[in-house]
Amino acid sequence: MFVPVNPLLKAEQVAYILADCNVRILVTSRERLTQLAGALAQCPDLHTVIVAGGGDAAPAASGMRFVAWSDCIARAVPCFAYRSIDADMAAILYTSGSTGKPKGVVLSHRNLVAGAESVAAYLGNTAQDRILCLLPFSFDYGLSQLTTAFASGACAVLMNHLLLRDVIDTVEQEGITGLAAVPPLWIQLSQLRWPVVARLRYITNSGGAMQRVTIAALRAALPQTQIYLMYGLTEAFRSTYLPPEQLEQRPDSIGKAIPNAEVMVLHPDGSPCGPGETGELVHRGALVAMGYWNDAVKTAERFRPLAARQSGLMVPELAVWSGDTVRRDDDGYLYFVGRADDMIKTSGYRVSPTEVEEVVYGTGLVAEAVALGVAHPVLGQAIALLATALEGVELERDALLLACKTLLPTYMAPAWVEVRPGPLPRNPNGKIDRKLLAAELAYLFSGRAQ
């Protein structure tokens, strides 16, 4: 079983993950080991560290064995065969969640294989594809690039980019045919000049909604490239996708269920929602994970039984209840409304941040935007908006506030707007860090900030 750890995490965060999932062997680089030196003492099960990067292995300390990667490769190590089946554990992926410590999502061999085969099927991946891997493998969307390449025999091109221009240059130089990114990265890439990249067959988006203005810019820059909009959650790896031929008609849709999965929209009591009704997205099938590592309470909250499809079935089927609110149109296409814990409750209304942000992006004034709820003595919560300007454009706070009041109903209009320089902060997976921004605003509006 493997546990990928994001290289952007700090030592304390890494120590928590290693201790939580009882890691015994750590493979890392020499530079990273130096950063983690103090944290390793907090991992009681860790007994061996394999160090990549050349040179001699670090000296053993605190009863821990340090081995150079080159020595591992050179030695003839006996192979022990353990009987296993596809239902056994294969990986733990840690997801940050909205509160508290990160949760370890346990994936089986079946989960990984089924997810890879499903994604490869609708993307049409073959051995001729060259997939650029930009996202960390600790992120389920990033790991999917690798497993999909394995399933289809495609070439996975690994890249740690420093500059955005490097991404475009690599796409051109390496003959990349498939590229995946999250919305903040697509926003930035859409503002750059792209050369003619005839081999780039498709691009994909997950981890949040891709705004219409970004879609339009990418379609103009990459007229021969298909755009796949997707929705997923770590607990089910991937749930839906929108076929490129539907993009013009349904640019706001997250599509329908991926192959070998069923996605339902259910009321709290488990009954199905009708077209246009909002409900919780519930995913069933081979991609549903095995639960959260060592956390029975959170597992019971998210992984719950479904009513049996046939009355004679005695063993309940577990599905993953996403916590995301969606609606389905008359043709069966799904639309993301918001996360239950992100919804802003203001003046007796429940407002989706996504709806506010979509309108803000539509003004053409901003590069990035985040709507958040902050405590208000009268409204319950007021809507606060953080935004950054497009490159080379001077954005005035009052102009943005006026545009919001003109385009949004009164109860959805931000009561407070701040225009910030540069990109908004990211979490380790490259998404805009809503949790950090919400904490900043909570402190600001608490009256304690100086």
FIROTOR-379892 format. One line per 4 residues: number of its first residue (from 1); their letters; for each residue x, y, z of C-alpha. Coordinates in Angstrom, 1 decimal, decimal comma. Layout:
REM residues N
NUM) A) X Y Z; ... $
REM end
This chain:
REM residues 450
1) MFVP) 0,0 0,0 0,0; 1,3 3,5 -0,9; 0,6 6,9 0,5; 1,6 9,8 -1,8 $
5) VNPL) 2,5 13,0 0,1; 2,3 16,4 -1,4; 5,8 18,0 -1,5; 4,3 21,4 -0,7 $
9) LKAE) 3,2 20,3 2,8; 5,1 21,5 5,8; 7,0 19,2 8,2; 4,2 19,2 10,8 $
13) QVAY) 1,6 18,3 8,2; 3,7 15,5 6,8; 4,4 14,1 10,3; 0,6 14,0 10,9 $
17) ILAD) 0,0 12,0 7,8; 2,9 9,6 8,4; 1,8 8,9 12,0; -1,9 8,7 11,2 $
21) CNVR) -1,5 6,0 8,6; 1,3 4,1 10,4; 3,9 4,6 7,6; 6,8 2,2 8,0 $
25) ILVT) 9,0 3,1 5,0; 9,5 6,6 3,6; 10,9 7,3 0,2; 12,1 10,9 -0,2 $
29) SRER) 14,7 13,2 -1,6; 17,8 14,3 0,3; 16,5 18,0 0,2; 13,1 17,0 1,5 $
33) LTQL) 14,6 14,8 4,2; 16,5 17,8 5,6; 13,2 19,7 5,9; 11,5 16,7 7,6 $
37) AGAL) 14,3 15,8 10,0; 12,5 17,0 13,1; 9,2 15,6 12,1; 10,3 12,0 11,6 $
41) AQCP) 10,7 11,5 15,4; 6,9 11,9 15,7; 6,3 8,8 13,5; 6,6 5,7 15,8 $
45) DLHT) 6,0 3,1 13,1; 8,6 4,5 10,7; 11,7 2,3 10,6; 13,3 2,9 7,2 $
49) VIVA) 14,0 5,9 5,1; 15,0 5,5 1,4; 16,8 8,6 0,2; 17,0 9,5 -3,5 $
53) GGGD) 19,2 12,2 -5,0; 22,7 10,7 -5,0; 25,5 10,6 -2,4; 25,7 8,3 0,6 $
57) AAPA) 22,6 7,6 2,7; 22,1 9,7 5,7; 23,4 8,3 9,0; 21,0 6,2 11,0 $
61) ASGM) 19,5 8,0 13,9; 16,9 7,2 16,7; 16,9 3,5 15,6; 15,9 4,4 12,1 $
65) RFVA) 17,6 2,9 9,1; 18,6 5,2 6,2; 19,2 3,6 2,8; 20,3 5,2 -0,5 $
69) WSDC) 17,9 4,7 -3,4; 20,9 3,6 -5,6; 21,7 0,8 -3,2; 18,1 -0,4 -3,3 $
73) IARA) 18,2 -0,6 -7,0; 21,6 -2,3 -7,1; 20,8 -5,0 -4,4; 19,1 -8,3 -5,2 $
77) VPCF) 16,2 -8,0 -2,8; 14,2 -11,1 -2,2; 10,5 -10,8 -3,3; 7,9 -12,0 -0,9 $
81) AYRS) 4,6 -13,0 -2,5; 1,5 -12,0 -0,5; -1,9 -13,3 -1,5; -4,1 -10,4 -2,4 $
85) IDAD) -7,3 -9,7 -4,3; -8,6 -6,6 -6,0; -10,7 -5,7 -3,0; -7,6 -5,2 -0,8 $
89) MAAI) -6,2 -1,8 0,1; -3,8 -0,2 -2,4; -3,4 3,4 -1,4; -4,4 6,1 1,0 $
93) LYTS) -5,0 9,6 -0,4; -5,2 12,4 2,1; -7,9 15,1 1,5; -7,8 18,3 3,4 $
97) GSTG) -11,6 18,7 3,9; -13,1 22,0 5,1; -12,3 21,6 8,8; -9,9 19,8 11,1 $
101) KPKG) -7,1 17,4 10,2; -6,9 15,8 6,7; -8,7 12,6 6,2; -7,1 9,5 4,6 $
105) VVLS) -9,3 8,0 1,9; -8,6 4,3 1,5; -8,6 3,0 -2,1; -8,6 -0,6 -3,2 $
109) HRNL) -6,8 -2,1 -6,2; -10,3 -2,3 -7,8; -10,9 1,4 -7,2; -7,7 2,4 -9,0 $
113) VAGA) -8,1 0,0 -11,9; -11,8 0,8 -12,4; -11,2 4,6 -12,2; -8,3 4,4 -14,7 $
117) ESVA) -10,3 2,2 -17,2; -13,4 4,5 -16,9; -11,4 7,7 -17,5; -9,4 6,2 -20,3 $
121) AYLG) -12,6 5,1 -22,0; -14,3 8,4 -22,2; -11,1 10,3 -23,0; -10,3 7,8 -25,7 $
125) NTAQ) -6,8 7,3 -24,5; -4,5 5,0 -26,4; -0,8 4,1 -26,4; -0,2 7,0 -28,8 $
129) DRIL) -1,2 9,6 -26,2; 1,4 11,7 -24,3; -0,2 12,9 -21,0; 1,5 15,9 -19,2 $
133) CLLP) 1,4 15,4 -15,4; 1,4 18,8 -13,7; -0,7 18,0 -10,6; 0,7 16,3 -7,5 $
137) FSFD) 0,1 12,5 -7,3; -1,2 13,1 -3,7; -4,2 14,7 -5,4; -6,7 12,1 -6,8 $
141) YGLS) -7,0 14,1 -10,0; -3,2 14,2 -10,4; -2,8 10,4 -9,6; -5,5 9,8 -12,2 $
145) QLTT) -3,2 11,1 -15,0; -0,7 8,4 -14,1; -3,1 5,5 -13,7; -4,9 6,4 -16,9 $
149) AFAS) -1,6 6,4 -18,7; -0,8 3,0 -17,3; -4,3 1,6 -18,2; -4,0 2,8 -21,9 $
153) GACA) -0,3 2,3 -22,4; 0,1 6,0 -22,9; 3,3 8,0 -22,1; 3,1 10,1 -18,9 $
157) VLMN) 5,4 13,1 -19,0; 6,2 14,4 -15,5; 6,8 18,1 -14,9; 7,4 20,4 -12,0 $
161) HLLL) 6,8 23,7 -13,6; 8,2 27,0 -12,3; 6,7 29,4 -14,8; 3,4 29,2 -16,6 $
165) RDVI) 5,2 29,7 -19,9; 7,1 26,5 -19,2; 3,8 24,5 -19,3; 3,0 25,8 -22,8 $
169) DTVE) 6,5 25,2 -24,0; 6,5 21,6 -22,7; 3,1 20,9 -24,4; 4,7 22,0 -27,7 $
173) QEGI) 8,1 20,5 -27,3; 6,9 17,1 -26,0; 4,0 16,7 -28,4; 1,5 16,5 -25,5 $
177) TGLA) -1,9 15,1 -26,4; -3,6 15,4 -23,0; -3,4 18,1 -20,4; -5,2 18,3 -17,0 $
181) AVPP) -5,4 21,3 -14,6; -7,5 22,9 -12,0; -9,5 26,2 -12,5; -6,9 28,6 -11,1 $
185) LWIQ) -4,2 27,2 -13,4; -6,6 27,3 -16,4; -7,4 30,9 -15,7; -3,7 31,8 -15,8 $
189) LSQL) -3,0 29,6 -18,9; -6,0 31,1 -20,7; -4,4 34,6 -20,5; -1,2 33,5 -22,2 $
193) RWPV) -0,5 33,4 -25,9; -0,5 29,8 -27,2; 1,3 28,6 -30,3; -0,4 26,2 -32,7 $
197) VARL) -0,3 22,8 -30,8; -1,8 20,5 -33,3; -1,2 17,4 -31,2; -3,0 18,6 -28,1 $
201) RYIT) -6,1 16,4 -28,5; -7,9 17,3 -25,3; -7,7 19,3 -22,0; -9,6 18,5 -18,8 $
205) NSGG) -10,8 20,4 -15,8; -11,8 19,2 -12,4; -11,5 20,5 -8,8; -14,0 23,3 -9,3 $
209) AMQR) -16,0 25,0 -12,0; -14,2 26,4 -15,1; -15,8 29,8 -15,7; -17,3 30,7 -19,0 $
213) VTIA) -14,8 33,4 -19,8; -12,0 30,9 -19,2; -13,7 28,4 -21,5; -14,1 31,0 -24,2 $
217) ALRA) -10,5 32,1 -24,0; -9,2 28,5 -24,2; -11,5 27,7 -27,1; -10,1 30,7 -29,0 $
221) ALPQ) -6,5 29,7 -28,2; -6,9 26,0 -28,8; -9,6 25,7 -31,6; -8,7 22,1 -32,4 $
225) TQIY) -8,6 20,8 -28,8; -11,5 19,2 -27,1; -12,4 20,5 -23,6; -13,7 18,0 -21,0 $
229) LMYG) -15,4 19,5 -17,9; -15,4 17,0 -15,0; -16,5 16,6 -11,4; -14,9 14,3 -8,9 $
233) LTEA) -14,3 13,7 -5,2; -11,5 11,8 -3,6; -14,0 9,3 -2,1; -15,0 8,2 -5,5 $
237) FRST) -12,0 9,3 -7,6; -14,2 10,7 -10,5; -18,0 10,9 -10,9; -19,1 12,9 -13,9 $
241) YLPP) -17,9 14,4 -17,2; -19,4 16,6 -19,9; -18,8 15,4 -23,4; -17,1 18,2 -25,5 $
245) EQLE) -19,9 18,2 -28,0; -22,2 19,4 -25,2; -20,0 22,3 -24,1; -21,6 24,9 -26,4 $
249) QRPD) -25,1 24,0 -25,1; -24,3 23,3 -21,5; -21,1 25,2 -20,4; -22,2 25,2 -16,8 $
253) SIGK) -22,9 21,5 -16,5; -20,7 18,9 -14,9; -22,2 16,3 -17,2; -23,4 12,8 -16,6 $
257) AIPN) -22,0 9,8 -14,8; -18,7 8,4 -16,1; -18,7 4,8 -17,4; -19,3 2,1 -14,8 $
261) AEVM) -20,8 4,5 -12,2; -24,2 5,7 -11,3; -24,7 9,2 -9,9; -28,0 10,1 -8,2 $
265) VLHP) -29,5 13,3 -6,9; -31,3 12,5 -3,6; -33,3 14,2 -0,9; -32,1 13,9 2,7 $
269) DGSP) -34,4 10,9 3,2; -32,9 9,1 0,2; -35,7 9,6 -2,2; -34,8 10,8 -5,7 $
273) CGPG) -35,1 14,4 -6,7; -37,0 15,4 -9,9; -35,6 17,5 -12,7; -34,8 21,0 -11,5 $
277) ETGE) -34,9 20,0 -7,8; -31,7 20,4 -5,8; -30,4 17,5 -3,8; -27,2 15,8 -2,7 $
281) LVHR) -25,0 14,1 -5,3; -24,7 10,4 -4,3; -22,2 8,1 -6,2; -22,5 4,3 -6,4 $
285) GALV) -20,3 1,7 -8,1; -16,8 0,3 -8,4; -15,1 3,6 -7,7; -16,6 4,1 -4,2 $
289) AMGY) -13,6 4,1 -1,8; -13,2 1,9 1,3; -13,8 4,7 3,7; -11,6 6,9 5,8 $
293) WNDA) -8,5 5,4 7,4; -8,9 4,9 11,2; -12,0 7,1 11,4; -15,3 5,2 11,9 $
297) VKTA) -17,3 8,4 12,7; -16,5 10,3 9,5; -16,7 7,1 7,4; -20,3 6,5 8,8 $
301) ERFR) -21,2 10,1 7,9; -20,1 9,9 4,3; -20,4 6,2 3,3; -24,0 5,2 3,9 $
305) PLAA) -26,2 2,3 2,6; -28,6 2,7 -0,2; -32,1 1,2 -0,4; -31,8 -2,2 -2,0 $
309) RQSG) -32,7 -2,2 -5,8; -34,1 -5,7 -5,4; -36,1 -6,8 -2,3; -34,3 -10,1 -2,0 $
313) LMVP) -30,9 -8,5 -1,5; -30,0 -8,8 2,2; -26,5 -7,2 2,2; -26,7 -3,4 2,0 $
317) ELAV) -24,7 -1,5 -0,7; -22,6 1,4 0,5; -22,6 4,6 -1,6; -20,7 7,8 -1,0 $
321) WSGD) -22,8 10,8 -0,1; -20,7 13,7 -1,5; -22,0 16,6 0,6; -22,4 18,6 -2,7 $
325) TVRR) -25,7 20,0 -3,8; -26,6 19,6 -7,5; -29,6 19,6 -9,7; -30,5 17,6 -12,8 $
329) DDDG) -32,1 19,1 -16,0; -34,8 17,4 -18,1; -32,1 15,7 -20,2; -30,3 14,2 -17,2 $
333) YLYF) -27,3 16,6 -17,2; -26,1 17,7 -13,8; -25,3 21,2 -12,5; -23,2 21,9 -9,4 $
337) VGRA) -24,9 24,3 -6,9; -22,5 24,2 -4,0; -21,1 22,4 -1,0; -23,3 22,1 2,0 $
341) DDMI) -20,6 23,6 4,2; -19,8 26,4 1,8; -23,4 27,8 1,3; -23,8 31,4 2,5 $
345) KTSG) -26,9 31,9 4,7; -27,9 35,5 4,3; -31,2 37,4 4,9; -33,0 34,0 5,1 $
349) YRVS) -31,6 32,9 1,8; -29,1 30,1 1,0; -26,6 31,5 -1,6; -24,2 29,4 -3,6 $
353) PTEV) -20,7 31,1 -3,8; -20,4 29,5 -7,3; -23,4 31,5 -8,5; -22,0 34,8 -7,3 $
357) EEVV) -18,5 34,0 -8,7; -19,9 33,0 -12,1; -21,6 36,5 -12,4; -18,4 38,2 -11,2 $
361) YGTG) -16,3 36,4 -13,8; -18,9 37,3 -16,4; -18,2 41,0 -16,0; -14,8 40,5 -17,7 $
365) LVAE) -13,2 42,6 -14,9; -11,5 40,0 -12,8; -8,8 37,3 -13,2; -9,9 35,4 -10,0 $
369) AVAL) -12,8 35,7 -7,6; -13,9 34,1 -4,4; -17,2 34,7 -2,6; -17,4 33,9 1,1 $
373) GVAH) -19,8 34,3 4,0; -18,8 36,4 7,0; -20,7 36,8 10,3; -23,2 39,7 10,3 $
377) PVLG) -25,3 40,8 13,3; -28,4 41,4 11,2; -28,1 39,3 8,0; -26,7 36,2 9,7 $
381) QAIA) -23,9 36,2 7,1; -22,9 38,9 4,7; -21,3 38,1 1,3; -17,6 39,1 1,0 $
385) LLAT) -15,9 39,1 -2,4; -12,1 38,8 -2,9; -10,9 39,4 -6,5; -7,7 40,0 -8,5 $
389) ALEG) -7,4 42,0 -11,7; -6,7 40,8 -15,2; -3,0 41,3 -16,1; -2,5 44,8 -17,4 $
393) VELE) -5,9 46,0 -16,2; -6,5 48,4 -13,4; -9,5 47,2 -11,4; -11,3 49,7 -9,1 $
397) RDAL) -13,2 48,3 -6,1; -16,1 50,6 -6,6; -16,5 49,6 -10,2; -16,6 45,9 -9,3 $
401) LLAC) -19,0 46,6 -6,5; -21,3 48,5 -8,8; -21,2 45,7 -11,4; -22,2 43,2 -8,8 $
405) KTLL) -25,1 45,3 -7,6; -26,3 45,8 -11,1; -26,1 42,1 -12,1; -27,1 40,3 -8,9 $
409) PTYM) -30,3 40,3 -6,8; -29,9 42,4 -3,7; -29,6 39,4 -1,4; -26,8 37,9 -3,5 $
413) APAW) -24,8 41,1 -4,0; -21,5 41,4 -2,0; -21,6 43,7 1,0; -17,8 44,0 1,0 $
417) VEVR) -15,3 43,8 -1,8; -11,5 43,7 -1,8; -9,3 43,8 -4,9; -5,9 42,1 -4,2 $
421) PGPL) -2,7 42,2 -6,2; -1,4 39,0 -7,7; -3,0 35,5 -7,5; -5,1 34,4 -4,6 $
425) PRNP) -3,5 31,9 -2,2; -3,5 28,2 -3,3; -3,8 25,0 -1,3; -1,3 22,2 -2,0 $
429) NGKI) -3,5 20,8 -4,8; -3,4 24,1 -6,7; -7,0 25,1 -5,9; -7,8 28,6 -4,4 $
433) DRKL) -7,5 28,1 -0,7; -11,0 29,0 0,5; -10,3 27,8 4,0; -7,4 30,1 4,5 $
437) LAAE) -9,3 33,1 3,0; -12,3 32,4 5,2; -10,1 32,4 8,3; -8,5 35,7 7,2 $
441) LAYL) -11,9 37,3 6,7; -13,3 35,9 10,0; -10,4 37,4 11,8; -10,7 40,7 10,0 $
445) FSGR) -14,5 41,0 10,7; -14,2 39,9 14,3; -12,9 43,3 15,3; -9,7 41,9 16,6 $
449) AQ) -7,6 42,9 13,6; -5,5 46,0 14,0 $
REM end
